[in-house]
Amino acid sequence: MTERKKMSAIQRRLIPSYIFLIIFTIFSVFPLYWMITAATNTTVEVAQGKIWFGANLIENFKNLLNSTKLWGAMGNSFLFAAVQTVLTLFICSLAGFGFELYHDKWKDVLFGVLLMAMMIPGVATMIPLFKMMSKMKLLSSVWGFVLPTIATPFMIMMFRQNSRNFPTEVMDAARIDGLGEMSIFFRIYMPMMKSTYAAAAVITFMNSWNSYLWPRVVMTDPNSAKTMPILIANLTSGYTTDYGMLMLAVLFCSLPTVIVFFILQKQFAQGITGAIK
C-alpha cells in the first residue's frame, strides 16, 4: 500500500506537467491543422475564420493547376534540394573528418576562421555571390542555386563535433590492414557516422527546400527554375488572393519536408546528440 501511495503521489505531481504539455502541443499543432482545413475551404470561408473541413478541395486543386506550374516547381525544388543535400553531406563530412581526426595548428586556425564566417549575415554576401554566378553563367541553374551553400560552417562544425566520438583505434587498425585515408573515410567513417549524416540530411534538405531569398535573386528567368517558395510568393502578389488555393500550395510545399523528417526522425535524434553506430 505504501508503494501504491507513493506512485499515486508522483502521478498527482505530474498532472500539471501533463496539462502544460497538452496545451503546448495543441498550440503547436493547430497552425498545421488550420493549414490543412483552409486548403479545403473557399477564400470567403478562410477569411471568416472557418476551422473545420470544407468541400472546396478539388476546386482549389484545379485552380492551382490552372494558375501555376505546380509540378514543375515541385520538380525544381526536389532537384535543387537533392543535389544540395548530397553535395553538402559529402563536402562537409569530409571537412569535418579532416579537421577533427588530422590535428594541426593551422587547421585549428582555419576552423576558427570558418566559425567567424558564421557571424556574417547571408544578405551581406548576396551581391558578391550574384556577380560571381553571373560571370560564371550559372544564373537560373541548379549549380547557381547550390554552389554558394554546399559547404556551410555550421555543417562542418556539426560533423567535426560528432567526429570527436569516432574511435581512432579503428583508423589505426585499418591503416595496419593497408587501407588508405580515403578508403577509411568511405568504408569506415561514413557507415559509423550514419546518424550524423541523417541529421545533416534533414537539416540541409529542409533549408534548401524552404529557401526563398537566394533563389529569388539567382533565378532571373521568370519562365523557368521556379521553386515552391517562389511559386507561393507569386500567389500573393496579385490584386486578390485565393486563400484556399494558397493554403493548398503551402500544404504541397510542406509535405516533402514532413515526409523526410518522419522517415529519418530516429536517426535525426541520434545525430543531434552525437551518437555513433
Secondary structure, DSSP 8 states (H G I E B T S, - for coil): -HHHHHHHHHHHHHHHHHHHHHHHHHHHHHHHHHHHHHTTS-HHHHHTT--S--S-HHHHHHHHHHHS-HHHHHHHHHHHHHHHHHHHHHHHHHHHHHHHHS--HHHHHHHHHHHHHTTS-GGGGHHHHHHHHHHTT-TTSHHHHHGGGSS-HHHHHHHHHHHTTS-HHHHHHHHHTT--HHHHIIIIIHHHTHHHHHHHHHHHHHHHHH--HHHHHH---TTS---HHHHHHHHTSSSS--HHHHHHHHHHHHHHHHHHHHHHHHHHHHHHTT---
